[in-house]
Amino acid sequence: MSSGRERESFLDKFLLPGKVALVTGGSRGIGKTIALGLAEAGADVILASRKLPDLEATAHEISQMGRKALAVPANLRNFPEIENLVKRSIDEFGRVDILVNNAGTNIAFGTSVFDIDERIWQIMIELNLKGYFFLSQGIGRIMRDQNSGTIINTASIRGLMPTVGSGMYAITKAGVIMLTQVLAEEWGQYNIRVNAIAPGMIKTKLTEPVWTDSMRTKEFDDNTALGRFGEPEEMVNAVIFLASEASSYMTGQTLVLDGGQYPSVRRDVSRLRVKGASGESETR
Ligand SMILES: NC(=O)c1ccc[n+]([C@@H]2O[C@H](COP(=O)([O-])OP(=O)(O)OC[C@H]3O[C@@H](n4cnc5c(N)ncnc54)[C@H](OP(=O)(O)O)[C@@H]3O)[C@@H](O)[C@H]2O)c1
């Protein structure tokens, strides 16, 4: 931007033409909506999760928008599958500009710390934290060679404050927030920006046990300033902002998108402690 020339449009900085994005958990929920949003902003998109048919359905929607899409089945708990995802991405597109680490689980929802066994610990740490770490490492190396890239991690407001019934999940998401800061600090020198979004309660399969229960829905609504759950679509513009030049001087930050739930998070979850709901079961 300079006074002598016509000024660059502020809005154009949100656009992502020619960019390549990799979105994990792109088969449904928040990840699918983010993938479609990035494609609408102009990016080609690589999608990864375990279930190929679901990924292919998202890929089809993206190709209908005139963008390229690649569906790569991957269990992101497993290092060789992460390595394969990195390889497939570079073989197909030759570069990755945007990484959205989003696939996550909360199979311990409603479970006391006393009842967390080693299996639950492993599943949650491996998907929510190890997967984010090693995919960032693999894609980060590509971004270092490019001398550019943006990484967006889906954290959670649970990672910002300990909450009864979401303790295990909170530990993993606090790790994601610190991972975001660590990578931002180390990789800023390679022009790689790393930020996180911290959603509150968003209507997806992950939170189905809550939004299908009218009593719990009322409790959450009463404890949220905007008085309602969020929709996956409400995450998308924040991700486009973080992925694009619009946020060119922002790194290491966690953007809270919770409808004003965060200040009251202690009150609402204390009521969940004995309800024992669980998130999606882990099949592999
Ligand atoms: N919904 C909320 O209120 C909320 C709030 C805060 C943060 N978040 C975070 O947002 C992210 C997305 O959540 P969501 O609500 O959209 O959940 P969701 O609807 O359950 O979607 C989870 C996604 O992760 C994929 N996935 C699950 N296990 C996987 C594995 N082992 N390897 C690879 N992919 C796997 C799933 O696809 P496959 O089944 O095909 O593998 C799916 O695409 C998560 O990190 C979650 O913790 C959600």
The ligand as a Gaussian input file, in Angstrom:
#p B3LYP/6-31G(d) Opt

LIG

0 1
 N      -18.044000     -29.286000      18.130000
 C      -17.600000     -28.524000      19.119000
 O      -18.362000     -27.986000      19.927000
 C      -16.129000     -28.290000      19.296000
 C      -15.734000     -27.376000      20.259000
 C      -14.387000     -27.126000      20.439000
 C      -13.455000     -27.752000      19.652000
 N      -13.869000     -28.660000      18.725000
 C      -12.839000     -29.333000      17.940000
 O      -13.123000     -29.166000      16.571000
 C      -12.580000     -30.253000      15.834000
 C      -13.645000     -30.841000      14.930000
 O      -14.709000     -31.281000      15.752000
 P      -16.178000     -31.582000      15.199000
 O      -17.091000     -31.028000      16.213000
 O      -16.307000     -31.165000      13.786000
 O      -16.178000     -33.159000      15.363000
 P      -16.804000     -34.323000      14.464000
 O      -18.025000     -33.890000      13.767000
 O      -16.861000     -35.502000      15.367000
 O      -15.659000     -34.550000      13.360000
 C      -14.427000     -35.117000      13.715000
 C      -13.594000     -35.291000      12.470000
 O      -12.359000     -35.915000      12.846000
 C      -12.148000     -37.078000      12.014000
 N      -11.436000     -38.081000      12.804000
 C      -11.838000     -38.690000      13.946000
 N      -10.924000     -39.585000      14.360000
 C       -9.912000     -39.547000      13.430000
 C       -8.679000     -40.230000      13.295000
 N       -8.283000     -41.155000      14.189000
 N       -7.897000     -39.939000      12.232000
 C       -8.281000     -39.014000      11.317000
 N       -9.432000     -38.331000      11.406000
 C      -10.241000     -38.590000      12.451000
 C      -13.548000     -37.529000      11.630000
 O      -13.573000     -38.230000      10.400000
 P      -13.492000     -39.843000      10.259000
 O      -14.547000     -40.395000      11.142000
 O      -13.677000     -40.057000       8.804000
 O      -12.108000     -40.208000      10.706000
 C      -14.236000     -36.191000      11.431000
 O      -13.964000     -35.671000      10.154000
 C      -12.018000     -31.228000      16.882000
 O      -10.650000     -31.026000      17.037000
 C      -12.756000     -30.825000      18.139000
 O      -12.043000     -31.173000      19.306000
 C      -15.172000     -28.939000      18.517000

